Amino acid sequence: MSVDSSPALMDSQQQSRLRHDWSRLEIKALFDLPFMDLVFRAQSVHREHFDPNQVQMSTLLSIKTGACPEDCKYCPQSGHYNTGLEKEKLLALEKILEQARLARTNGASRFCMGAAWKNPSAKDFPHVLEIVRQVRALGMETCMTLGALDQDQSDALAEAGLDYYNHNLDTSPEFYNSIITTRTFQDRLDTLERVRRSGMKVCAGGIVGMGESAADRVGLLQQLANMPSHPESVPINMLVKVKGTPLENVEDLEPFEFVRTIAVARILMPQSYVRLSAGRQSMNEQMQALCFLAGANSIFYGEKLLTTPLPEESADLALFAKLGLKAETLDAGNSKQESLHAERELENREPLFYSADQYTSRHAAPSGAVN
């Protein structure tokens, strides 16, 4: 009897080991698995590292809206397109704190803030740092997305207490220039490297359903999974088509393909939070449940995701009740992150004694691997 040793058919324990050398052939093999097999593998990996019935909940507030100089074709905040979006200047500190307190009351453990900038200005940056300090003082985790950062800005945000910095790769390197021309793919990688150097956690993912190919979805996940350290948070967004943007009439992505993307992200980055992010408004309960089954364990909770609507909070709570899901508390999340950090340290440490079995498994080339 022959045994299939293809990388996609390795057992879940092997797949859940942290790797940073995934080939596109290996990732495509995962996408090509029968749907039930793929979701089973993703759920098995998920259970090794997380409570399968807990979901991390974040709230995202746009603290500066519209008039962005970037030309991202999916974004209603771009100043290049007429989407009817009302522009807003940087919000006052007390307004932001009011929204953060409300988010905390409603069960969010992390408060995320986004500003439609190419990069933070010298004039606004001191205000941004004070926002971080004040929100952190409320006992919540903090996350920001402000565009590109230089090293001094990244260091200052870390010193102010920022926990996470979000900077999405958006899509594959090959498809990237079809979506954005005002910032290079390498620019994004450089910002993420600075964030890591400052000691902050990374939130980085992408958007699917922008007209990209299946190979582009493979390429996006390869870039994320092969970073020197996996992003602690990986948002997977379904394109929200907005009238006035160049992508308003793009063809919808098949829902099962979205679930497959969630599942493959979970397998490739087993210790990361995989966030079911933009696009949930158009997903029925059954599709969202499949995403949770496939390994999604984080959502944005509240009225809006920057400028696009989210499901009503009552609908989220009702779905959680039907599925037996509960919101992860901040203490539980911090404990989990500390445990994962210890696991990573152990994995990176050389064994005290030589083991022929370990040496063989570590250095054997995976069957069919092509970079």
Order of alpha helices (4+ residues) and beta strands (2+ residues): alpha-alpha-alpha-beta-alpha-beta-alpha-beta-alpha-beta-alpha-alpha-beta-beta-alpha-beta-alpha-beta-alpha-beta-beta-beta-alpha-beta-alpha-alpha
